[in-house]
């Protein structure tokens, strides 16, 4: 029997401003806020695949993506009370996953040094009009081949829709560096697509 069938669940649980949620989601979040492990397992099963895919795109490594995904759900368990209900659950979870994965990458040996080594090149021009190839599975494989910093910027900008100013803040780099890394990633992907043709 699903936890959501528990009609006696208290749905208040600090979620008074929940406007975007179905009743079943409100109940699930209330139960998780009360540290109900069965409800959390159900939540994990519902979202783990999508969060792992995001972590994999950001890290470019399956083992690191698995570790980052676990860290994301640890953070969700700890911070579920910070969900205000002003967005969908997935929008909030996506933000937690992005921030957690970037923090996870920062802790990895030499990651920050790699990012810092790209500072400069502020006047690099790039085209906003580029759109990804229609074969997304092929694009995912090419994204995995990108150097780490270019991959992070490419995923955050082209796939997830972040602005360069936001990416620069998250990665602690300049906006120009974010644009340069996006341009680099875009050119590498175009070159690889041409080589494969």
Residue pairs with C-beta under 8 A, 6 or more apart in sequence:
2 42
3 9
3 27
3 28
3 31
3 36
3 38
3 39
3 42
4 24
4 27
4 28
4 42
6 27
6 31
9 27
9 30
9 31
10 30
10 34
11 23
11 26
11 27
11 30
12 30
13 29
13 30
13 31
13 33
13 34
14 33
14 81
15 21
15 26
15 29
15 30
15 33
15 83
15 85
16 85
17 84
17 85
17 86
18 25
18 26
18 29
18 85
19 85
19 86
20 85
20 86
20 87
20 88
21 29
21 85
21 88
21 89
25 89
28 39
28 42
28 43
29 80
29 83
29 89
31 38
31 39
32 39
32 40
32 43
32 77
32 80
33 80
33 81
35 77
40 77
43 76
44 73
47 89
47 90
47 93
48 69
48 73
50 90
51 69
51 72
51 73
51 93
51 94
51 97
52 65
52 66
52 69
54 94
54 97
54 98
54 101
54 160
55 64
55 65
55 66
55 68
55 69
55 72
55 97
55 101
56 62
56 65
56 144
57 140
57 143
57 151
57 155
57 159
58 65
58 68
58 98
58 101
58 102
58 105
58 151
58 152
58 155
58 156
59 65
59 68
59 101
59 104
59 105
60 143
60 144
60 146
60 148
60 151
64 104
64 105
64 108
67 104
68 97
68 100
68 101
68 104
68 105
69 97
71 100
71 101
71 104
72 93
72 96
72 97
72 100
72 101
75 96
75 100
76 93
76 96
79 96
83 89
83 92
94 160
98 156
98 160
98 170
99 170
102 152
102 170
102 171
105 111
105 148
105 152
106 112
111 148
114 148
114 149
115 149
115 171
115 172
115 173
116 173
118 149
118 173
118 177
118 180
118 181
119 173
119 174
119 177
120 177
121 176
121 177
121 180
122 174
122 176
122 177
122 180
123 176
124 176
124 179
124 180
124 183
125 183
126 179
126 180
126 182
126 183
126 186
127 186
130 158
130 186
132 139
132 158
132 159
132 189
133 139
133 189
133 193
138 196
139 189
142 188
142 189
142 192
142 193
143 151
143 154
143 155
143 159
143 189
144 151
145 188
145 192
146 154
146 185
146 188
146 189
147 184
149 171
149 181
150 181
150 182
150 184
150 185
150 188
151 185
152 167
152 171
152 181
153 167
153 171
153 178
153 181
153 182
153 185
154 181
154 182
154 185
154 186
154 189
156 162
156 166
156 167
156 170
157 163
157 164
157 167
157 178
157 182
158 182
158 185
158 186
162 170
164 175
164 178
164 179
164 182
165 175
167 173
167 178
168 174
168 175
168 177
168 178
171 178
173 181
